[in-house]
């Protein structure tokens, strides 16, 4: 019970600290802004929409970074696999590296742009 109270106190302090100045300010004209359910609902909607927009931007950025890494790796894998396969050092590993690089090529060049990277 004490742990829940300890977690709730900073949240309540932040909520009241941000709500009181907004309730006391007086916009242009004779309208006064009161702390109402509509204000709180608009505040929560703004926070949620901002978080959703930030998460979407972060996801797109992470997808672009992964595609860049894959694009820089698949060529090296194909060359290393071809050398191993053609030289006979390790034919199975060389074959797997070439096939794996082909899969990475398809993902980086065709599937990722369709996903929005």
C-alpha positions in Angstrom: 0.0 0.0 0.0 2.8 2.4 0.9 4.6 1.7 -2.4 1.5 2.7 -4.5 1.1 5.9 -2.5 4.8 6.7 -3.1 4.3 6.2 -6.8 1.1 8.2 -6.9 2.4 11.3 -5.0 4.8 12.6 -7.7 2.2 12.0 -10.4 -0.4 14.0 -8.5 2.2 16.8 -7.8 3.0 17.0 -11.5 -0.7 17.1 -12.5 -1.5 19.8 -10.1 1.6 21.8 -10.9 0.7 21.9 -14.6 -3.0 22.4 -14.0 -2.9 25.3 -11.6 -1.0 27.8 -13.8 -3.3 26.9 -16.8 -6.4 27.5 -14.6 -5.2 30.8 -13.3 -4.0 32.4 -16.6 -6.3 34.7 -18.4 -6.3 34.6 -22.2 -7.1 37.6 -24.4 -10.5 39.1 -24.0 -12.7 38.6 -20.9 -12.8 34.8 -21.1 -11.2 33.0 -18.2 -10.0 29.5 -18.5 -11.2 27.2 -15.7 -10.0 23.8 -14.8 -12.8 21.7 -16.4 -13.3 18.2 -17.6 -13.1 19.5 -21.2 -9.7 21.1 -20.6 -8.4 17.9 -18.9 -9.8 15.8 -21.8 -8.1 18.1 -24.4 -4.9 17.9 -22.4 -4.9 14.1 -22.3 -5.8 13.9 -26.0 -2.8 16.1 -26.8 -0.4 14.0 -24.7 -1.6 10.8 -26.3 -1.5 12.1 -29.8 2.0 13.5 -29.2 3.2 10.2 -27.9 1.6 8.3 -30.8 3.3 10.7 -33.3 6.6 10.3 -31.5 6.4 6.5 -31.5 5.5 6.5 -35.2 8.5 8.7 -36.0 10.8 6.5 -33.9 9.6 3.3 -35.6 10.2 4.8 -39.1 13.7 5.9 -38.0 14.5 2.5 -36.6 13.3 0.8 -39.8 15.4 3.1 -41.9 18.5 2.3 -39.8 17.9 -1.4 -40.0 17.6 -1.2 -43.8 20.8 0.8 -44.0 22.7 -1.8 -42.0 21.2 -4.7 -44.1 22.1 -2.8 -47.3 25.7 -2.5 -46.2 26.0 -6.1 -45.1 24.5 -8.2 -47.9 27.2 -7.3 -50.5 30.0 -8.4 -48.1 28.2 -11.6 -47.3 27.7 -12.4 -51.0 31.4 -11.8 -51.7 32.6 -13.8 -48.7 30.2 -16.6 -49.6 31.3 -16.7 -53.2 35.0 -16.9 -52.2 34.3 -19.7 -49.7 32.1 -21.6 -52.2 34.4 -21.2 -55.2 37.6 -21.9 -53.4 36.3 -25.1 -51.7 37.4 -24.0 -48.2 33.8 -24.5 -46.9 31.3 -25.0 -49.7 28.3 -25.4 -47.4 29.0 -22.2 -45.5 29.7 -20.3 -48.7 26.4 -21.5 -50.2 24.5 -20.5 -47.1 26.1 -17.1 -47.1 25.2 -16.5 -50.7 21.6 -17.5 -50.2 21.4 -15.5 -47.0 22.7 -12.4 -48.8 20.1 -12.9 -51.5 17.4 -13.0 -48.8 18.8 -9.8 -47.3 18.9 -8.2 -50.7 15.2 -8.9 -51.2 14.3 -7.6 -47.8 16.4 -4.4 -48.0 15.6 -3.5 -51.6 12.0 -4.6 -52.1 10.2 -5.4 -48.9 11.4 -2.6 -46.7 10.4 0.2 -49.1 7.0 -1.3 -49.3 6.8 -1.1 -45.5 7.6 2.6 -45.6 11.4 2.8 -44.9 
